[in-house]
Amino acid sequence: MPIVIFELPDGTERKVTAASGTVLMQAAVSNGVEGIVAECGGNASCATCHVYVDGRHTELVGPPNEVEDEMLDFTAAERRPTSRLSCQIQISDALDGLVVHVPEEQV
């Protein structure tokens, strides 16, 4: 199973094993990663699972779809070119070693 690394605002890392076919937000929440709130449960309607995809992995993850792109305008933390909603990132074996940065605030 792929391993995903969450870099937290305090500089610490959380390595999480995520099953292929799940979404990144589920992996974070089920493993207690701090800073991923996910108030809407993964419906791309709250923007509280915002992450910054590490620049080395942006092509692998791909761009946001239209709905996600609109929701990214409502994140509590600054939107950046590598911003994504973790509920919209489908885990696959190709994402093994993915690094995402958790913003300081989600709400």
Disulfide bonds with the S-S distance in Angstrom:
none
